[in-house]
Amino acid sequence: MAEPVRAVLFDYGHTLVDFRRTEEALMAAYEQIRDRVEAALYIQAPEVGHLIDRVAGEIDRRVTASYEARRLEELDLVAVFDEVLSATLGLTVPADVVRHVVALDHSAYSKTITVSRETLGVLDALRDRGPHDALGGVAVPDGDAGGPPPVAVSAPAPRALRAAP
């Protein structure tokens, strides 16, 4: 007889919940990012639209490539943002500012969190099996930008896990 499930580890993004960025939320986040970069580096940062095209676009491309490769390792978004800011804009940004930029970028997603019926069904089935220890999430509290910045948010989507050998 199989051992009963005693503990469950939940990944947050694109597993327990889904989210997307609205254009409105993306513009608001990147206005704050532009202001933060200007204040930290004492420069005139590129326009918001340019930042979105170059920075958000490249971040999205790298996260999508990670999903498509079905990587099980999380992406360190602080490191990815640092690389992208340097490669696309030629900026060397202090680590605390990069962490703040990641938190601001992530805030554009947090306004559209949804839970699928499939996920609710799985959670109901687990609840019906009895008490479990559960752990979830992928953020490390930092306090910067008024909340925990995501250190890694690129865990495989449920469809990638179902397709994994």
NORDASUL-V686711 format. One record per helix or strand. SS is the DSSP state (H for helix, E for strand). FROM is the first residue (numbers start at 1). TO is the last residue. If there is no record, write none. Layout:
SS&FROM&TO + SS&FROM&TO
//
This chain:
E&7&10 + E&13&13 + E&17&18 + H&23&41 + H&48&68 + H&77&89 + H&95&107 + H&110&112 + E&114&114 + H&117&128 + E&133&136 + E&139&139 + H&144&146 + E&150&150 + H&158&163
//
